[in-house]
Amino acid sequence: MDMSVEQFGNVAVVRLQGRLDLASGTELKQQVKDLFGKGNTTLHLNLSGVEFINSSGLGALVSTMKETRLRKGRLTLSNLASYVQEIFEITQLSHIFEIYHTEDEALNSYRAPVAD
């Protein structure tokens, strides 16, 4: 799995490419741990390049969410392929994760509303 990280304001965006399974799930959890170590608590995972996900990959995402919540942070996901979206719906994880169609929609959700 390939991962790239980019900072957008206070949001760390992690873009994933490849298979999200046991090995890459471990890599993802380490990457997130490193981001937390740098003070990031708001994370966005762009899953547009994820072509396969299994229970270990889902477990890594759940673990990431739990760690984010423990730090009073926020985690969003976007760009789920139809196969991945179907897995999220079957497992009911689509009701637990904050999922957006696009990365831009997710990043816009982090912006504070402007007062009139």
N, C-alpha and C positions, 0 to 999 in steps of 0.2 A: 504494500500500500504506500502510495505517495501522499505526503501531507505538506501543505504550505500554510504559513501563518502570516497574516497581515493585520496591522492595527488600524482601526477606524475609530478615532476618538478614544473612548474608553472601552470599546468592544474589540476583543481579539477574535478575528475571523479565521477559522481553521477550515481549509478546503481539502476534502478527502477524495482520493482517486484510487479505484481498485476494489479489492475484496475486503469486507469488514468481517473478520473471523477472529479466532483465538489469538493468533500472532499479531495481527494488525490492531486488534482491540487492546492488547497490552501496550503497543506503541502509542495508541491514542491516549490511553490513561496516563502514560508517562508524559506525553506532550502537554496534557491538561495540567498535570501536577507541576510541570515546569512553568506553565503560564500562571498558575496560582502562586508559585514561588516568586514570580515577578510582580505580584500584586494585582493581577487581573482577576476579576470576579464576574465579569460579564463576558459570555462566550457565545459565539455563533458558529454552528457547524454547517457548512455547505456540503450536502451529500450528492451533488450533481454527478460526480464521477464514481459513485458507489454502484458497482454493477452486480454485487452479490452481498448478502448479509445473512448470517446464521445466528443461532441462539447466543453464541459467544460474543458476536458483534453487538447484538441487542443488549447483552449484559454489560458490555463496556459503555454503551450509551446510558443505560440506567445508572451505572456506577458514577459516570460523569455528572449526571443530573443530581444524584445524591450529594456528591462532593460540592457541587456548585451551591446547592441549597444550604448545606452546612455552613458555607461561607457567606450566606445571605446574598448570594449573587443571582444571576439570571442566565438561563441557557435557552437558545432558540435553534431551530433546525430549518433548513430550506432545501429546495430543489430535489425533493425525493423522486426518484424514478418510479414509474407506475408499479413495478415489481416490489420495490422497497415500501412504497406507500401501502400496498396491499398487505404486506407483512405487518406493518404498524397497525392497520385496521383489524386484521385477524387476531392479533395479540392484545388489542385494546390499548396499545401504547399511544395511539393517536389521540387519546383522551387525556393523556398524562403529559406529553411533550407539547411545547408551544411550536407549532409547525407553520411555516409560511411557504407560499408558492415560489417566491424568488428571494434572493439574498437582499436585494434593495428593499423589499417590503419588510423583511426582518430588521434590517438596520434602521429603517425609518421608525420602527416600533420602539426603538431605544431613545429616540429624540423626545424631549419633554414637550408637552403641548405649549403653544405660545398663548400667553394671556392677552386678552383684548384690552 
